[in-house]
Each structure stands twice: as C-alpha cells, then as structure tokens.
Amino acid sequence: MVRFGRGAGDGHSPLWTGFCFGLLLAGLAGLLIGCIQVFAPQFSDGTLIARSGIPGRAVGNLRQPNHLASLLMWSCVAAVWLSAAGKLRRPWMLPALLFALVFGVVLSASRTGMIGVLLLALWGLLDRKLARAQRFALLATPLMLAASWALLAGWAHLGEHTFGAESRLAEGAGSPSRLAILANAWTLLKMHPWTGVGWGEFNLAWTMTPFPDRPTAFFDHTHNIVMQLLVELGWPLGLTVLGLLLWSVWSAFRASQRASGETALMKRCAFMIVLMIGLHSLLEYPLWYAYFLLPTAFALGICLGGDASAAAAAPRRGFFTLPAWLLRGVGALLVAGSLFAVWDYLHVVDIYVPPADAGPLEQRIARGQRSVFFSTQADYAAATSLPPGPAALAAAKRTAHNLIDVRLMMAWAKSLAATGDVDRARYVVARLREFRSKQAEDWLAECEETRAAGMAEPFQCQPPSRDYSYREMR
C-alpha cells in the first residue's frame, strides 16, 4: 500500500479528506446550478451555467440529469464521512446537507438517483458500525425524498410550472428505447460471439447492421456496462474482464467489512462511492467519462489498499512511502495535462463557435484535425461541410468510430456516391431509412418527385445490391 502523507494511519488521510471535501463542494455547486435551471432558467447563460434542455429538470453543468444525480449521491457519501470524522462541526449539518442533496436529486428527476437514495437508507440500516447520528440521517433520506417531492409538486401545482420528476416517473420504470438497444446489442453479440464487434466499435457496428425495428435515437453505447463489454469484446475476453471487475468489487466489499478503527469508515464510504456508480453503470455509461472514472478508480484503490494502521505497525512488510517530490511531480503533470487538454479542445471549439477573428472554415477544420484528443470532432465537421468527395469520405470514415447521426450518414452516402462507390452509398441510405428521421425526409423525398423522361433517378432511391458488414464500411 502507498502511504499518502501524515495521518494516513488513522483514517484521516489528507488526500481522502480533500477528496471528500471536493465531492461535497462539487455536489453543492451542482445543486445551486440545478436550482437556477429549474427556478430561474433566465439566469442560465449557457457559459458559466448550462441551459437545461429538459423543462422542469436540473442537469447541472454536466448537462445530464443522471450524471448530476450520481454526483449528488457521491456528495451524500462524502458528507457522511466528513461528519463522522468531525469535519462538520455542528450535528445538524449532516441532515441539512443530505436534505439539500436529495432535493437536488428530485430536481434532476433521475430514477437512478432515486434508487441511490434508497441505497443510502439501506446503508444506514445495515451498517451497525456507523455512529447513531450518521445512521439516523441516512435512514431519514427516503423521508427527505418524499418531502422534496411534496414541496416541488406543490410549487408546480400552485403555478404554471413543470415538475420534471412527476412526468418522468409517469413514463414507467424502463425506457423502451434502451430496452430496444439492449435487444439489438444481444443480436450483435450472437453474430460476433468470439471476438465481439471490437473495442469502441459498437456505434459503427450497430448503425451499419440492418435492424428494421431499431430505436430511432442514435446510440453510441448499450447503456449497460455488462452488455457493452460483452458485445465489444466477445464472450471469452468479455467474461474475463467482467470476472476481474466483479472480483475487484467483491474484494473491495470484503475489505470494507473487515477493516477496523477509523480506517473502516473510510473504506466503507469509498465502497459506497463504487457501488453508487456501479448502479448507474447498469443503466448508462458514466465510467466512459473521466470525471466519473478517475474518482471511481481512486475510491476502489482506497478499498483495496491494505489496512494502513496495521501496515504502520509493520512497515517492512511491503508498506512503503512514496517521496513527496514524486507525488508533487505526478500532480503537476496531471494539472499540466488537463490544461493541455483544454487548449487542445479549443481548436475544435473554433470550428463550431468561431471567434470574431476566425479564419476560413477549411483552415479551422484542418487545425482541429491535428488535435491530439479531439480530432474526430473536427473530422465530423469536415465530413459534413466539405463537398462530397475523397477528403469528406475519409473524414466520415474516421469520425464514424465516434458517433454517427443523420447528418453524417447523408454526407457519408453522398461522398461514397461521388467517389463511384454507389452500392455502398445505397447501403448507408438503407440504414438511414431505419431511423425514420424527419431530418432526412426532404432528401429522401426526392425519390417521390416526378422526373422528365431520361432523367436519372437519384442514387438514394435504389436499394443496395447486397448487405455489407460494418467492417466493410470502415
């Protein structure tokens, strides 16, 4: 185990304490932004405060209700540890913080977040090692959820306001489109059982495989981590990876139960962070975002690390201390890398939101295509804005590994036809028709127009001569 600095042995590691304070502050900031989005949307400027695209629902600056809800759940766990560690000076602070954060979950109208609130209560019910104050606060979270619901429902009914949670739950427990994408993913897995469709290739494979009953939304993920790993890696490798993940989580759980002293609470809180995001991963793909993946990896490492107090008593048994200069150097590299990523991203932003002194579009696209991390976003602009031809086709094939939508499929088909590959172009159009998108209606409506004698029919009006594997479209 690596020692992180003074105090690691008593469960009050400065690194863990800072981590919990960071989660709590991030959650409170998300709550504040969510309140503005719901109660005062006119103050959402789209720059410092994101605009919610869903009336009556908070999305935070993460721009997704479920992401905001998971952050708020993490903040609840952090608040429990800070209270138990004496970092929250007043007894009333923990229940007040939990109520505020649970209120934010109701604002988000996230069904995943509401299940997370029940997990908090279950934690309070089963964990007998928690102090009475923390247990009572956790057990009260369902009541906080009910009270928040009643307050928001009353606010909505008193005026002409939208209560997002009420309409969201009216949709039922599951999303038909997500159930459909899981069914399509299962079909793909049966088609490619041994090697899967390839890592990161689900979007391309699903879009370019005939599915007449496919959901009309565009998906770049199965919204279930188990199915995602299986369909992209195949049964042998996918089951191996899932087995290792399950073994790690089980080991983390056992370690959190066996730990003693103040370190035990730190490990149990860390495990709750992993458990919360694990639940979310069964319904979406939060771990594909760095702002969820990195904290989860840290929390899992806290769980799996040895007992610091026991190691301190026997420092020669594999327990070592990293030099402070090395830790600072790694931290400096992470900060520098983050700044570089922001600078790199601005190259792509200039394509879509050009500044006043922006150069020609082609120049901005070329600059964005040299981006280290975000070149596929620049390729999308190239594929959809350049004239149909070899350059636009090459860009379309590259960005198709990121996300395919209606606009890209139309541009891709036109570039294939312009380069003489008309049958593949028609195959792309056949897949496009399955999405039944209004955005493509005018283009496809050209097939219904009356043409003069001898005038050639547009290429998109004829079916392809055969089906193509998604691998043939790369």
MOPE-V552686 format. One record per residue. PSI is psi as a letter, one per 20 degrees, with the letter a starting at -180 (NA if undefined). BURIAL is # if it has 16 or more other C-alpha atoms within 10 Angstrom, else .. D_CENTER is the distance of its C-alpha to the mean C-alpha in Angstrom with 1 decimal. Layout:
PSI & BURIAL & D_CENTER
PSI & BURIAL & D_CENTER
This chain:
q & # & 29.9
p & . & 29.4
p & # & 30.9
j & # & 29.0
a & . & 31.9
p & . & 34.4
i & . & 33.7
h & # & 31.5
i & # & 34.1
j & # & 34.0
j & # & 30.3
l & # & 30.2
p & # & 28.7
h & . & 28.3
g & . & 25.0
g & # & 23.6
g & # & 25.2
h & . & 23.6
g & # & 20.2
g & # & 20.8
g & # & 22.2
g & . & 19.3
g & # & 16.8
g & # & 19.4
h & . & 20.0
g & # & 16.4
g & # & 16.2
h & # & 19.6
g & . & 18.7
h & # & 15.7
g & # & 18.3
g & # & 20.8
g & # & 18.7
h & # & 17.8
g & # & 21.6
g & # & 22.5
h & # & 20.2
g & # & 21.9
h & . & 25.4
m & . & 26.1
i & # & 23.9
i & . & 26.7
j & . & 25.7
o & # & 22.2
i & . & 23.2
i & . & 20.1
f & . & 20.6
h & . & 20.5
o & # & 19.1
q & # & 16.7
p & # & 18.1
p & # & 16.7
j & . & 16.9
o & # & 17.4
p & . & 20.8
j & # & 21.2
q & # & 17.6
p & # & 16.0
i & # & 12.6
a & # & 13.4
i & # & 12.9
i & . & 9.1
j & # & 10.2
p & # & 8.4
g & # & 10.6
h & # & 8.6
g & # & 6.6
g & # & 10.3
g & # & 11.7
h & # & 10.1
g & # & 11.3
h & # & 14.5
g & # & 15.0
h & # & 14.7
h & # & 17.2
g & # & 19.5
g & # & 19.7
h & # & 20.5
h & # & 23.1
g & # & 24.7
g & # & 25.3
h & # & 26.5
g & # & 28.9
h & # & 30.2
j & # & 30.7
j & . & 32.8
h & . & 30.5
o & . & 30.6
h & . & 34.3
p & . & 34.9
h & . & 34.5
i & . & 33.2
h & . & 30.2
g & # & 28.0
h & # & 28.5
g & . & 28.3
g & # & 24.9
g & # & 23.6
g & # & 25.0
g & # & 23.4
h & # & 19.9
h & # & 20.4
g & # & 21.7
h & # & 18.5
g & # & 16.7
h & # & 19.3
h & # & 18.9
h & # & 15.2
k & # & 16.7
p & # & 13.8
h & # & 15.4
g & # & 13.0
h & # & 14.0
h & # & 17.5
h & . & 17.6
h & # & 16.4
g & # & 19.4
h & # & 21.6
h & # & 20.4
g & # & 21.5
h & # & 24.8
h & . & 25.2
g & # & 24.7
h & # & 27.5
g & . & 29.6
h & . & 29.5
n & . & 29.4
i & . & 33.1
i & . & 32.7
q & # & 31.1
q & . & 33.6
g & . & 34.8
g & # & 33.3
h & # & 29.7
g & # & 30.3
h & . & 31.7
g & # & 28.9
g & # & 26.3
h & # & 28.5
i & # & 28.8
h & # & 25.0
h & # & 25.6
h & . & 28.5
h & # & 26.5
g & # & 24.0
g & . & 27.1
g & # & 28.7
g & # & 25.7
g & # & 25.6
g & . & 29.4
g & . & 29.3
h & # & 26.8
g & # & 28.6
g & . & 31.8
g & . & 30.6
h & # & 29.4
h & . & 32.7
h & . & 34.9
a & . & 33.8
m & . & 32.1
q & # & 28.5
p & # & 25.5
n & # & 24.2
h & # & 20.7
h & # & 20.4
g & # & 23.8
h & . & 23.0
g & . & 19.6
h & . & 21.3
i & . & 24.0
i & . & 21.8
a & . & 22.1
h & . & 20.0
r & . & 18.2
p & . & 17.0
h & . & 19.6
h & . & 17.4
h & # & 14.9
h & . & 18.1
h & # & 19.5
h & # & 16.7
h & # & 17.2
g & . & 20.9
h & # & 20.6
h & # & 18.7
h & # & 21.5
g & . & 24.0
h & # & 22.6
h & # & 22.7
h & . & 26.3
h & . & 27.0
m & # & 25.7
h & # & 26.2
g & # & 27.2
i & # & 25.1
a & # & 22.2
i & # & 21.2
q & # & 20.1
p & . & 17.1
j & # & 14.7
j & # & 17.2
g & # & 15.9
g & # & 15.4
g & # & 18.9
g & # & 20.5
g & # & 19.4
h & # & 20.3
j & # & 23.6
p & # & 24.7
p & # & 26.8
n & . & 25.3
h & . & 27.6
k & . & 25.8
q & # & 22.2
q & # & 19.9
i & . & 20.5
q & . & 16.9
p & # & 15.4
p & # & 12.7
j & # & 11.3
q & # & 10.0
i & # & 11.9
k & # & 9.4
o & # & 11.3
h & # & 11.3
g & . & 15.1
h & # & 15.7
g & # & 13.4
h & # & 15.4
g & # & 18.6
h & # & 18.5
h & # & 17.7
i & # & 19.9
r & # & 22.6
g & # & 24.2
g & . & 26.0
h & # & 23.3
g & # & 20.4
h & . & 22.5
g & . & 23.4
g & # & 19.9
h & . & 19.0
g & . & 22.3
g & . & 21.7
g & . & 18.4
h & . & 20.3
g & . & 23.2
g & # & 21.3
g & # & 19.9
g & . & 23.4
h & . & 25.0
g & # & 22.9
g & # & 23.9
h & # & 27.5
h & # & 27.6
h & # & 26.4
h & # & 29.2
i & . & 31.8
q & # & 31.3
r & # & 34.1
b & . & 34.8
h & . & 32.4
h & # & 30.2
g & # & 29.5
h & # & 27.7
g & # & 25.5
h & # & 24.6
h & # & 24.0
g & # & 21.8
h & # & 19.8
h & # & 19.6
h & # & 18.5
g & # & 15.4
g & # & 14.7
g & # & 15.7
g & # & 13.5
h & # & 10.2
g & # & 12.0
g & # & 12.6
h & # & 9.1
i & # & 8.6
i & # & 11.6
i & # & 10.3
b & # & 6.8
l & # & 4.8
h & # & 3.2
i & # & 6.1
j & . & 5.6
p & . & 5.0
h & . & 8.6
i & . & 8.7
h & # & 7.5
g & . & 9.1
g & . & 12.4
h & # & 13.2
g & # & 12.7
h & . & 15.0
g & # & 17.3
g & # & 17.6
h & # & 18.2
h & # & 20.8
g & # & 22.5
g & # & 22.9
i & # & 24.3
q & . & 26.5
r & # & 30.2
o & # & 31.9
h & # & 32.6
h & # & 35.8
h & . & 37.2
h & # & 36.5
h & # & 38.2
i & . & 41.3
m & . & 41.3
i & . & 39.9
i & . & 41.4
l & . & 39.4
j & . & 36.5
o & # & 35.3
r & . & 35.2
p & . & 34.3
q & . & 32.5
q & . & 34.5
h & . & 33.3
h & . & 33.7
g & . & 31.3
g & . & 28.6
h & . & 29.2
g & . & 29.2
g & . & 25.8
g & . & 24.4
h & . & 26.2
g & . & 24.7
g & . & 21.1
g & . & 22.0
g & . & 23.8
h & . & 20.9
g & . & 18.6
h & . & 21.4
h & . & 21.9
h & . & 18.3
g & . & 18.8
g & . & 22.2
h & # & 21.1
h & # & 18.5
h & . & 21.4
h & # & 23.1
h & # & 20.7
h & # & 20.6
h & # & 24.4
g & # & 24.2
h & . & 22.5
m & . & 23.8
p & . & 27.1
r & . & 29.1
h & . & 32.7
k & . & 34.2
q & . & 31.8
a & . & 33.4
q & . & 33.6
g & # & 30.4
h & . & 31.4
g & . & 31.7
h & # & 28.3
g & # & 26.7
h & # & 28.6
g & # & 27.6
h & # & 23.9
i & # & 24.4
j & # & 25.6
q & # & 22.3
g & . & 21.3
h & . & 17.5
k & # & 17.1
h & # & 20.1
h & # & 18.5
h & # & 17.8
h & # & 21.5
h & # & 22.4
g & # & 21.0
h & # & 23.3
g & # & 26.1
h & # & 25.8
i & # & 25.8
h & . & 28.4
q & # & 30.8
q & . & 33.7
p & # & 33.3
a & # & 34.5
g & . & 33.7
g & . & 31.7
h & # & 29.4
g & # & 29.2
g & # & 28.2
h & # & 25.4
g & # & 24.2
h & # & 24.2
g & # & 22.2
i & # & 19.5
i & # & 19.4
i & # & 17.5
f & # & 14.5
p & # & 14.5
p & # & 17.6
a & # & 18.7
g & # & 22.2
g & . & 23.4
g & # & 22.6
h & # & 24.3
g & # & 27.3
h & # & 27.7
g & # & 27.3
g & # & 30.0
g & # & 32.3
h & # & 32.0
g & # & 32.8
h & # & 35.7
h & # & 36.9
j & . & 37.1
i & . & 39.1
m & . & 36.5
h & # & 37.0
g & # & 36.4
h & # & 32.8
g & # & 32.3
h & # & 33.5
g & # & 31.1
g & # & 28.1
h & # & 29.7
h & # & 30.1
h & # & 26.4
g & # & 25.8
h & # & 28.2
h & # & 26.2
i & # & 23.5
l & . & 26.3
p & . & 24.9
h & . & 27.2
h & . & 26.2
j & # & 28.2
g & . & 31.0
g & . & 33.4
g & . & 33.1
h & # & 33.7
i & . & 36.4
h & . & 38.5
i & . & 39.4
i & . & 41.2
q & . & 43.4
p & . & 47.0
q & . & 48.1
q & . & 51.5
p & . & 53.4
i & . & 52.4
p & . & 49.1
q & . & 46.3
p & . & 43.4
q & . & 40.0
h & # & 38.2
i & # & 35.3
i & # & 37.9
q & # & 38.7
q & # & 36.8
q & # & 36.1
h & . & 38.8
r & . & 36.4
q & # & 32.8
p & # & 31.0
q & . & 28.6
h & # & 25.2
h & . & 26.6
i & . & 29.5
i & . & 27.3
NA & . & 25.8
